[in-house]
Each structure stands twice: as structure tokens, then as C-alpha cells.
Amino acid sequence: MPTDANRQLIVAQGHGGHRLAYARLLADAARADGRRPTLLLSDAAMGSNEFALHLASLPDDVDILTAPTITPRVIAAESRRHTRYPVVLPEGDEWILPTAAGKLIHPAGVNLLVMRPRGQAPGQLRRAVESIFKAALRGLSRCRRGVRIYSLVGFATPPERWEVPDPATSAADENKAQSRRASWDDDQTQPVRWLGIVGGIGARKNVDLVARAMTHTRHRAGLVLAGSAEVPEETLYEWTQPLRTNRIPVVRIAEQLPDVEFDSIITALDAVVLAHSNEGSSGIFAKAAVSGTRVLAAGALALKRDAELLPHLAVWSRLDEDALAGAIDDCLDLPNPAATADHNRLFSSRLLGIPMEADDHAAPRGRMVS
């Protein structure tokens, strides 16, 4: 590939979850700014369902490079051909140490996004120590010339200088949403409110706890599980058995869904359930806001902060069966929320290094962030 000063390298070493959706968003924003994005992906990503969902329809002026394993050496070799714009690593958590050690350098800079800026270890003390260590590494890395490290925050959180908000977008189709809802309602003899756990479904989303809590609510609500399972399907069935025992409907959509189908399901729900054991913001929270769908958040303090900023949309609860049951009722008692406008400009502009007017003053002052 010849050197082209207008190219920009975007590195996506993983392909699970929403990682390639971020890569697509950044590639589209780079093109809109007149740049020619080059995506550096792993060989494994090319045959993945996520690639088919997010990147298969890329226009011809987006280049794709692959490597068996993406290492600092591979990134350095490819970045020599892309000299005008910063190298972007939207999945930057594992690159902080190499950056701090000076193994990732580029004439135009290196921009990293840390998706889990706070500690994830079990136990309050261990999480606090891990958070301090991560913050120290980010500070050390920023001492390197041209290095910019941003932390991902909830889309509703006013971002500080070194933060970017989770992009809020939705490709929902209203007809598809109505069709989904009608299919869920067809077998019901009484009106049902529908809660949904969507995306990759594993232990961290506490499906079993949600199922038990739903047996204690005053609203008649069914549960939709939509997305690929991170555990055997038999385990999901066991987790939701309390609902069947109590004749509460369960809908399982066991597939990886294109954005239009995924977002239409969120639109069709009465509330999305985000009962997360791990810390971090949620792109599904952002999609629900854009769709005008209520959010029942639980567990993660990052979700609590977003819920407090959007009380018309969301309710937060501890990861406790009784507390969660009450929060489900409180959430379904909320009036239908108005949809929030799509917004992803700040996410893309900061990571790509596209100047925005008064960007340094885009966030309220007052919080210390590293």
C-alpha cells in the first residue's frame, strides 16, 4: 500500500461486542472529514459475525489491513504509511502499558480510548487500588509526546477534557419494532409489559437475579432475551426457570442481530434491563435513550450516574432481589419518555483528532478526571 498523507490508521484488535461498531463509526466520521481511513484488524475479525454486521458494507475508499496478532510492532510498521493524522486505538485498555513504555509513538500522535477506566476487581478495596493504578498509568502515558488518552463515560455524563461520551445512535425501524412487539403479544391472553436483556448475554448481566425479581412485581411483565449467549443455552434456560414456573412469558431471540433489528427490539421494549456486575458505561443505555425506551439499571455505579442524570428515563437499583423488584415497578410506572437525539460527534472528533470549536470548554468544570 503506497504512502498517502491523507490516510488515518484505526486499530481494532478485538471484534467482540460493540468494538467493530466503534471502528465503523470512526471510519465514517473520518471519511466525512475528507480523510481515507485504514482499519487494522485481526485475521479472526474478518470471518466474524461482527464483521458481517458492521464492516462488510464499508465503501471502497476504506482500506482494511489484517494481521494474525496485532502487536506494537505491527502497529508501528503500518503507521509509517499514515503520517498526517493520529493513530487511533478505540479499544485502548491493553495499549496503556506499551504506550507508557514508549513502544507506541507516531509523528502525528496516538489517541487511545480506555473503555474500562475504573477498577473491575472484586471487592471495594481492590477496585479502588486498581482504579488508582489505571489513573496513574494514564497520567504517565500522557507525558509521552503526542499521546492522548481518553476515558469512556456514559453518554449522559458531561465529559471533561480527557473523556468521551458513549456514542448514542439508533438504526431502529418503527415497522420492525411494531412487528416484533406484535409477535411477542400474540400468545398472551392478557396485556404484558416487556422487559429486555439484550446484546451479549452472560453472567455479568445477572439474568437469574432479574428473573427472580420479576416474580415479585405488581406489573405483569415478560422477559425478552435477545442476542448471542456467552453461556450455554441450557444455563440461560435454568436462569429463567422461575419465570416459567410462575407462568411469566419468556422470549428468546438467540442470534447476533444486525443493527436495524437489534435497535428495533430495543424500541419495541417497555424497558431495557442493565443489571451489570462490572463497572463501565453502556452503549445499550444510549440506544435506549435515542429510542425513547425506559432503562432499569442496577449494580454498576456508572449506570447509577447516568440514571440520576436522566430520571425521566431510568431507575437504578442495587443488585438485590427485593430492591430490583421494586425498581422494575418504579421503572414501568414512568411515563413514556421522549426520544433523545442521536449524538456521536464528540466521540469521533476527539478520538480522530478533528478540531471542534471550543472543544476544551465542552464540559462543565468541577470534576477531577484522569
C-alpha positions in Angstrom: 0.0 0.0 0.0 1.6 3.3 -1.0 2.1 6.1 1.4 -0.8 8.6 1.4 -0.7 11.6 3.7 -4.5 11.7 3.8 -4.8 8.2 5.4 -5.6 7.6 9.0 -4.9 4.3 10.8 -7.7 3.0 13.1 -6.7 -0.1 15.1 -9.3 -2.6 16.3 -7.6 -5.7 17.7 -10.8 -7.2 19.1 -14.1 -7.9 17.4 -16.5 -8.9 20.2 -19.4 -6.8 21.5 -19.5 -3.3 20.0 -15.8 -2.9 19.1 -16.3 -3.1 15.4 -19.3 -0.8 15.7 -16.9 1.8 17.1 -14.5 1.2 14.3 -17.3 1.7 11.7 -18.4 4.9 13.4 -14.9 6.3 13.4 -14.3 5.3 9.8 -17.5 7.0 8.7 -16.5 10.2 10.6 -13.0 10.2 9.1 -14.5 9.9 5.6 -16.9 12.8 6.3 -13.8 14.9 7.3 -12.1 14.1 3.9 -9.7 11.5 5.3 -9.1 8.0 4.0 -9.4 5.6 6.9 -7.4 2.4 7.1 -8.7 -0.2 9.6 -6.1 -2.6 11.1 -8.0 -5.8 12.2 -7.0 -9.2 13.4 -7.4 -12.2 11.0 -10.0 -13.6 13.3 -12.2 -10.5 12.9 -12.6 -10.9 9.2 -14.7 -14.1 9.4 -16.7 -13.0 12.4 -20.4 -12.2 12.6 -19.4 -8.8 14.0 -17.5 -8.0 10.8 -20.5 -9.0 8.7 -22.8 -6.8 10.8 -20.7 -3.7 11.0 -17.9 -3.6 8.3 -19.0 -5.7 5.4 -20.8 -2.8 3.8 -17.8 -0.4 4.1 -17.3 1.8 1.0 -14.4 1.1 -1.3 -12.4 4.1 -0.1 -11.9 2.5 3.3 -8.9 0.2 3.4 -8.6 -2.9 5.6 -5.4 -4.5 6.7 -5.1 -7.6 8.8 -2.6 -9.4 10.9 -2.6 -12.7 12.8 -2.0 -10.8 16.1 -1.9 -7.1 16.5 1.2 -6.0 18.4 3.1 -2.7 18.9 5.5 -3.8 16.2 2.7 -4.4 13.7 1.1 -1.1 14.6 4.4 0.7 14.2 5.0 -0.9 10.8 1.7 0.1 9.4 1.6 3.6 11.0 4.7 4.6 9.0 2.4 4.8 5.9 -0.1 7.1 7.7 1.8 10.2 8.8 -0.7 13.1 8.8 -3.3 12.1 11.4 -3.1 10.4 14.8 -3.2 6.6 15.1 -6.5 5.8 16.8 -6.9 2.8 19.2 -10.6 2.8 20.2 -10.0 -0.4 22.3 -7.1 1.1 24.1 -7.2 -0.5 27.6 -4.4 -3.1 26.7 -2.2 -0.5 25.0 -1.7 1.8 28.0 1.4 -0.1 29.3 3.1 -0.2 25.8 2.3 3.5 25.4 3.7 4.4 28.8 6.9 2.3 27.9 7.3 4.3 24.7 6.5 1.4 22.4 3.7 3.2 20.6 4.8 6.5 19.1 3.7 8.3 15.9 4.7 11.7 14.4 1.1 12.9 14.4 0.3 11.4 17.8 -1.5 8.4 19.3 -5.1 8.6 20.5 -6.4 5.9 22.8 -9.8 5.2 24.3 -10.0 3.4 27.6 -13.3 1.6 27.8 -12.9 0.5 31.5 -11.1 3.4 33.2 -12.0 2.2 36.7 -11.1 -1.0 38.5 -13.0 -4.2 37.8 -11.6 -6.4 40.5 -13.9 -7.9 43.1 -14.0 -6.1 46.4 -14.2 -2.4 47.1 -10.6 -2.0 48.2 -9.1 -4.0 45.3 -11.3 -2.0 42.8 -10.1 1.3 44.4 -6.4 0.2 44.2 -6.9 -0.9 40.6 -8.6 2.4 39.7 -5.7 4.4 41.2 -3.2 2.3 39.3 -5.0 2.8 36.0 -5.3 6.5 36.5 -1.5 6.7 37.2 -0.7 4.8 34.0 -2.9 7.1 32.0 -1.1 10.1 33.5 2.3 8.6 32.8 1.3 7.8 29.2 0.1 11.3 28.6 3.7 12.5 29.4 4.7 10.9 26.2 4.7 13.4 23.3 1.6 13.3 21.2 -0.2 10.7 23.3 -3.9 11.5 24.1 -5.7 9.0 26.3 -9.5 9.4 26.7 -11.8 7.6 29.1 -15.2 6.4 28.0 -18.1 7.8 30.1 -21.9 7.4 29.9 -23.5 9.3 27.1 -25.4 11.4 29.5 -22.3 12.4 31.5 -20.9 15.9 30.7 -17.4 14.9 29.5 -14.3 16.5 30.8 -11.2 17.2 28.7 -9.9 13.6 28.7 -13.3 11.9 28.4 -15.6 11.0 25.5 -19.2 10.1 25.9 -20.6 6.7 24.7 -22.0 7.5 21.2 -25.8 7.5 21.1 -27.2 6.2 17.8 -30.1 4.0 16.7 -30.9 2.4 13.4 -34.4 1.3 14.6 -37.2 0.8 12.1 -40.6 1.6 13.5 -42.3 -1.1 11.4 -39.9 -3.7 12.5 -40.3 -2.7 16.1 -44.1 -2.9 15.9 -43.8 -6.3 14.2 -41.5 -7.6 17.0 -43.9 -6.4 19.6 -46.9 -7.9 17.9 -45.2 -11.3 17.7 -44.5 -11.2 21.5 -48.1 -10.2 22.3 -49.7 -12.9 20.0 -49.6 -15.7 22.6 -50.7 -13.6 25.5 -54.3 -13.6 26.8 -53.6 -10.5 29.0 -51.7 -7.3 28.3 -48.0 -7.7 29.1 -45.2 -5.2 29.6 -41.9 -6.3 28.1 -38.5 -6.1 29.7 -35.4 -7.0 27.7 -31.9 -8.1 28.3 -30.1 -7.6 25.0 -26.6 -7.9 23.5 -24.1 -10.5 24.7 -25.8 -12.3 27.5 -23.7 -13.8 30.2 -23.2 -14.0 34.0 -22.3 -10.3 34.4 -25.9 -9.3 33.3 -27.4 -11.2 36.2 -30.2 -12.8 34.3 -31.1 -15.2 37.1 -31.4 -12.3 39.6 -33.6 -10.3 37.2 -35.8 -13.4 36.6 -36.3 -13.9 40.3 -37.1 -10.3 40.9 -39.7 -10.3 38.1 -41.7 -12.9 40.0 -42.4 -10.3 42.8 -43.6 -7.3 40.7 -47.1 -5.9 40.6 -46.8 -5.3 36.8 -47.4 -8.2 34.6 -44.2 -8.2 32.6 -42.5 -10.7 30.4 -38.8 -11.0 29.6 -37.1 -10.9 26.2 -33.5 -12.2 25.9 -32.1 -11.1 22.6 -28.6 -11.7 21.4 -25.8 -14.2 21.5 -25.2 -16.2 24.7 -21.9 -16.1 26.5 -23.0 -19.3 28.4 -24.7 -22.5 27.2 -28.4 -22.1 26.2 -29.2 -24.6 28.9 -27.8 -22.2 31.5 -30.0 -19.4 30.2 -33.0 -21.7 30.5 -32.1 -22.5 34.1 -31.7 -18.9 34.9 -35.2 -18.0 33.6 -36.9 -21.1 35.0 -38.5 -19.0 37.9 -40.4 -17.1 35.3 -41.9 -20.2 33.6 -42.7 -21.7 37.0 -44.8 -18.5 37.6 -46.3 -18.5 34.1 -44.4 -15.4 33.2 -43.6 -15.3 29.4 -40.0 -15.6 28.2 -39.0 -14.8 24.6 -35.5 -16.0 23.5 -34.0 -14.5 20.3 -30.8 -16.5 20.1 -28.9 -14.8 17.3 -26.5 -12.0 16.6 -28.6 -9.2 15.1 -27.9 -6.5 12.5 -28.1 -3.0 13.9 -31.6 -2.3 12.5 -33.0 -5.5 14.1 -31.2 -5.0 17.4 -32.2 -1.4 17.7 -35.8 -2.2 16.7 -36.0 -4.7 19.5 -34.9 -2.0 22.0 -37.6 0.3 20.6 -40.2 -2.4 21.0 -39.5 -3.0 24.7 -41.1 -1.2 27.6 -37.8 -1.2 29.4 -34.2 -2.4 28.8 -32.6 -4.1 31.8 -29.0 -3.3 32.5 -28.2 -5.2 35.8 -24.4 -5.2 35.5 -21.9 -6.6 37.9 -19.0 -4.9 36.1 -18.3 -1.2 36.0 -18.4 0.9 32.9 -20.8 2.8 30.7 -23.3 1.1 28.4 -23.9 1.7 24.8 -27.3 0.0 25.2 -28.3 2.7 27.7 -27.5 5.3 25.0 -29.5 3.3 22.3 -32.5 3.1 24.7 -32.4 6.9 25.2 -32.4 7.5 21.5 -35.2 5.1 21.1 -37.3 6.6 23.9 -37.2 3.3 25.9 -37.1 3.2 29.7 -34.0 1.8 31.4 -33.9 -0.3 34.5 -30.2 0.0 35.6 -28.7 -1.9 38.5 -25.3 -2.6 40.0 -22.7 -0.6 38.3 -22.1 2.9 39.7 -21.5 4.2 36.2 -25.1 3.3 35.4 -26.3 4.9 38.6 -24.8 8.2 37.5 -26.5 8.1 34.1 -29.8 7.2 35.7 -29.5 10.1 38.1 -28.9 12.4 35.1 -31.9 11.1 33.3 -34.6 10.5 35.9 -37.4 10.7 33.3 -35.9 7.7 31.5 -34.2 5.5 34.0 -34.3 3.9 37.5 -31.3 2.5 39.3 -31.3 -0.3 41.9 -28.9 -2.3 44.0 -28.2 -5.9 42.8 -30.7 -7.2 45.4 -33.8 -9.3 44.5 -36.3 -7.2 46.5 -34.8 -3.9 45.6 -34.8 -4.9 41.9 -38.4 -5.9 42.0 -39.4 -2.5 43.4 -37.2 -0.8 40.8 -38.9 -2.7 38.0 -42.3 -1.4 39.1 -40.9 2.1 39.5 -39.4 2.0 36.0 -42.6 0.8 34.4 -44.6 3.5 36.2 -42.5 6.2 34.4 -44.4 8.0 31.6 -43.3 7.2 28.1 -40.0 9.1 27.7 -39.3 11.3 24.7 -36.5 10.1 22.4 -33.1 11.7 22.7 -31.4 13.0 19.6 -28.5 10.9 18.2 -25.2 12.3 19.1 -21.7 11.0 18.4 -19.8 14.0 17.2 -17.6 14.5 20.3 -16.8 10.8 20.5 -15.5 10.8 16.9 -13.9 14.2 16.8 -11.7 13.7 19.9 -10.6 10.2 19.0 -9.8 11.1 15.4 -8.2 14.5 16.3 -10.8 16.5 14.4 -10.8 20.1 15.9 -14.1 21.2 17.3 -14.9 24.8 18.2 -14.3 25.4 22.0 -13.8 21.7 22.5 -11.7 22.2 25.6 -14.7 24.0 27.1 -17.3 21.4 26.1 -17.7 20.1 29.6 -18.6 21.7 32.9 -15.7 22.2 35.2 -15.5 20.8 38.7 -14.7 17.1 38.4 -11.2 15.8 38.7 -10.7 13.2 35.9 -7.6 11.3 34.8 
